[in-house]
């Protein structure tokens, strides 16, 4: 049926009409028809408002430096359909993707015929599980949205990680921290260890209650494990990591206090992996964490002038972005280009940003959820704003601005993926 990758892309584009459908019954049925591949994996499940991708990346690199084969399922993707499914840092080959969709199609058709249509994201998630079987030692699975009713919440992991809780996806998860925390806590499983990052007391109480009710061993940042920052610069940072038995110095290439937190969670995860009787050489693990980089996360994409892209797509992400900007570029003149999805809290995000940049250029991109420049302009209550309806022109306009200034581009993941492709190509 599928003779080339374009046909597969058309097939997935067509599935978009089924939208986002929270709930797991359909996903579980699809996996049953595929012989439950998710039950044949050593998997780590990661939820949280921000930091999921970076935390997974640190764990992945530490395990890879120890000689393990590691699969990663991530969303959203910066590199199209195949970018969701990675094996040892390589996106799934298009030919393999085609053959797996072909293999899965009878199961998809059976659900379609029952008027129980699997969504685009459900099919990609199931495909990742099928691909990882017999290929990986570990699978690292990132939730798409929330946790409790998220498509990925269909397996029992070896351990769970919840990075943090902040306002995002409020149309689906609720607009209070307690409601959002309830969804994130949905990935906690009976008797399975869970690691939680820094969060406010209300969110933490939800996590503790859920873990206690399921007898899940609970590892809380600042209690069972801690970190102390040692050194920070534009070229990286170091911190001291401790738990009840161990003290280690951790060196990172990625910038920002939030990256120290993400790496701390990864360190605790590795300690627990070791307790499952997997061998971890800590010198190799720390070397892997040190060289870890994640595309689109405070990524330097151009020198002279300095241009940095960062997928800060909610208010908490914007706060971390601003903090990292000020830590590393406080003495430089700064300009910003911004575009985002209309279902985000764009007015709050823009007003957070306004005090820290000489000028903010508001732009847009080709996506059904992308906010118009006119709406962005009216959302922004500050004066240092410009409009440029074409983001490519907004980037080209950097050449007309001071060459000794720093330029930042932030907003939705989809926008940053387009910008990153432009810089990689050029």
N, C-alpha and C positions, 0 to 999 in steps of 0.2 A: 504493500500500500504506500509506504513512504520510500521514495526513490532518492531523495536528496534532502539536505538540511533546510532548504527554503520551504519545502512542504511541511516539515516538522514545525518550523516557525509559524507558518500559516495556521497549522492545527492549534498551536498554543494561543495564538492571537484570537482565534475563534472561540477558545474556551473562556476568554475574558468576559463574555456575555453572562456567564454564570456567577460572576462577581466574587465577593468574599462571603463565605457562608460558615460562620463559627459553628462548632460542633464536630463530634468525632465519629458518629455512627457510620457515615459514608466512607470516611477514611479507613476505618477498621474493616469494613466490608471489602474495600479495594485491596487492602493488604492480605486479607484472608484468601482472596482469589489469586494472589501472587505468592501464596505459601508462606506468609508472614516472615518476610526477610528481616524485619526489624528485630525479631527475637533471636537472630543468629549473630548478633554483633555485641562487642564490648563498646558501649557507647556512653558518652558524657553529654548531659543535656544542659544547655545554658539559656537562661532567661534574664530579663532586666531591661530597663528603659534605655540605658546607654552602656557602652563598654563591652557588649557581648562579643563583637567581632575581634576586638583587641585581646580580650581574655582568651578566647579560643586560639588566636594566633600564637600567643605565648606558650600555651599548653602544647599546641601542634609542633612548634619549633623545638621545644625541649624534648618531646618524644622522638621527633625525627632525628635530632642529634644523637639520640640513644639507639638509633638503628631501627626504629619501628616504622611500619607503614601506617600512615594516618589519613583517614578520609575526613573531609569537612563539608558539611551542608550549611550554606549561609544564605541569608536574604536580608535586604535586597542584594542583587548582583551588580557589580560595576562593569561586568563583561558579558551581558546578554544571558541567554538560557544556560549555556554550558558553564558560566561563571558561578552558578549556584552549587555545583558539584565538583569538588576538588579531591584529587588523590596525590599525596606527596607534592603539593603545591602546583600540580598540573590540572587544568580544567579537563573534564571528561571529553575525550575526542568526539568530534561530531559524528563520525561513523558509528561509534559505540552508542552514542545518544540515540541515533536513528534506529539501531537494531533493538535497543531496549524499549523504545516507544512502540516499535512493531511487535515486540514480545508481549508488551502490556496491553496492547490495543483490544484484544478480545475481552479482557476484564473490564476495561473502560466502557466498551460497547454494551456489556451486560448491564452495567449500572445505568448507562444512558437509556437503554431499552426499558428499564424499570422506572424511568423518569426521576432518577436519583443521580444527576450528572456530577461527576467529580470536577472540581475546579482546577484551573491551571496550576495553582500552588500545591494542591493535593497530589496531582499527578507527578510534579517535579519532585516532591518530597518522597513519594513512593519509589520513584525511579532512583533516587539517591540511595535508599536502603537496598534496593536490588543490586545496584552497581557495587556497593561496598562489600556485600557478602563474598567471602573467600578472597578478597583483595586487600583488606586492611586488618591491622592489629587493633586499632582503635578508630571509632567514628565519633566525631565531635559535631553535635547537632544543635544549631541555633534556632531558637523559636522565631516565628515570624511576627506574631503580635500577641502579647499577653503571656498565656501559658495554659491556663485551665482548659480552654476550648480551642487552643491553637492546634493546627494541623499536625504539628510535630509531636504532640503529647499523646503518643500512641504506643509507647514502649517503656520498658523498665530499664533505666540506666544503671551503670555501676556507681555513679554519683551525679548529683545535680548542683548547679551553680546559679545563684540569683545575684546579679551584680549590684543592682540598685533599684529604687522605685521613684519615679517622677511622673509628672503629667505628660501624657502622650496618648494618641489614639483614643481620646476621651469619648468619641461617639460610640466606640465598641466596648471600652473598658471601664467607663464611668469617669466622673470628673473630680472624685476625691481620692486622696492618697490611699485611704483604707480600701476602697473598691478596686483600685488598680493593683494594690498589694495582694488582694484576694486572688486576682487572676494570675499574677506572677507565681504565687505560692502553689498554684495548681500543678506545677511540675514536681512537687515534693511527693515521693513515693514511700510506701510502707517499708520500714527497716533500711532504707537507702540513705547514705550520708548526703547532707546538703550543706553547701558553703554559701554564706551570705555576706555581701559587702556592706559598706557604710550606708545606712538609711536612717530616717527619723524614727522616733519611738513608736509612732502609730503603725508604720509599716512593719517594723521589727516585731511588734506584738503579734501581728497577723502571722508572720513567718514562724515565730516560736510556737504559737498555738497549733498551727497546722503540723509542724514537725513533731510536737509532743503527741498529738492525737494519732499520728502514724508511727510513733516510736522510731523516727528518723534521727540518727545521730546529727547533732547541730554544731556547725563550726562557724562562729561569728567573728567577723573582723573586729579588732581591738579587744577581743577577749581570748579566743583560742589561738589567734595569730595576730601579729602586729607588724608595723613598719615604721621606720624613722628615716626621713630624708637626710641624705649626706651631702649631695652636690647636685647642682642643676646649671646647665648652660644651653646655648642654642644647639650644641652638638650632642647632647644626651644628658643623662642623669644617673645618679647612684642612690640606693637606699639600703638600709639594713632591715632584713626580714627575720623575724623570730616567731617560733611557736614554743610549746612547753619543753621541747627537748633540743631545739636546733637554733643556731644563729648563722645567717649567711648574708654576704654582701651581694646585691643584685645590681647589675649595670644594664641600662637601657639606651637604645638609640632613639626611641620615640620620646617626644616632649610632652610635658604637662603633668601636673600632680595626679590627674585622673589615671594616667598610664601607670604610675606607681601603684595605685589601687588595683588596677586590672592585673598587673603582674603579681601582686600579692595574692590575689585570688587564684591565679594560675599556680603559684608556688604551693598553696595549700592543696590544690587539686592533685599536684604531682606527689605530695606526701601521701595522700590517700591512695593514689594509684599504686605506689610502692607497697602499701599495706595489703594490697591484693596479690602480693608476691610477684609483681613485675619488677624487673631489675631497673633501677635508675642510677646512672652515674651522674652525680650532681655537678661535677665540673663540666661535663658535656651539656647537661640541662641548662646551666647558667650561660654557657656559650651560645646555645640556641636562643635563649631569651634575649641575650645582648644584641644579637644580630637581627632580631625580629622587626619587621617593618610591615605596615598594613596600608595598602593603597587608599588614598582619599582621606586619611586621618592625619591632619596637620602635615601634609606632604609637600615638600619643596619640589615644584615642577619646573622652575625657571630661575636662573641666576642672571643678575644684571639686566633688568631689575629683579629683585627678589619677588617671586610669586608663589604663594602657598595656598593650597586648596584644603578644605576641611568640610566633611559632611556633618555639620552641626544642624540637625533637623528638628530640634525641639528646644524648649526653654532651658532645660538642664544642660543640653549639649552646647547651646550658645554660651552659657555661663562658663563652662570648661574651656571653650574656644577663646573667650575673652581673657580668661586667666592665663592661658598659655601664651597668647599674643603679648600680654603685658609683661610676663616673666622674661620673654626673649627679645622683644622689640619695643620696649618702653621708650627708648631714646630715639626712635625713628618716626618719621612722618608716615602715616598709614592711610591707605585707601581700601575700600571694600566694594565688591560686587556681590549682590544677593538676589536669589530667586528661590521660591518655595512652593509647596502644595497649599491649596486654599483651605484644606481641612486641618491645618496646623494653627497654633496661636501666633500668627504672624505679627500682629500688632505688638504683642509683648516681646517677641524676639527682636523686632526692629528697634524698639525703644531701649532694650538692653544694649544693643550695639551702638546706638547713636553717639554716645559720649566718647567713644574710643577711636573714632576715625575722622580724618579731615573731611572726607566726602564718602557718601554711600551711593553707589549706582544701583538702581532697582531695574531688574530685567526679568525676562520670562523665557520659557522653553516649550518645546512641542510635547505636550502631555495633557490628557483630559483633566487632570487634577491641578495643573499648574495655574497659579494665580496670575491675573493680568497685571501689567505694570501700573495701570491706572488705579486698580484696587490697592496695590502695595503703596502707592504714593499717598493715597488717602488714609491708609492705616498708620503711616509714619508721621508722628506729630512733631518731628524735628525739622530743621531748616537745611541741613547740609546734605540734601538728597538730589539726585538726578534721575532721569528716566532714559533708558535705552532699550527699545523693544527687541533688539537683536543682541543676544549675549555674545555672539562672535564679534560684533562691532564694539561691544563694551570692552572686550579683551583687547581688541586692536587699538582702542582709544588710550590704553596704558602708555603707548609710545608718545602720546602728547602730554604726558604728565611728568613730574620730576623723576629723573632716573635714579636718584639716591633714596627714594621713598620705598616702602614695602607695600605690596599689593596682596590682598587676601580675597579669596572667592569662597563663599559658603552658602548653605541652604540644603535643599533636599538631596537625598542620595542620587536620585535620577538625574538631577541637574549636574551634580558633581561628576557623575559617570560620563556625561557628555563632555564636560570641560576636560576631564582627565584624558579621554580619548583624543581630543583635539591636541593637547600638549604632547602626548605620546607619539602621535602621528607627525607632529611638527618638530 
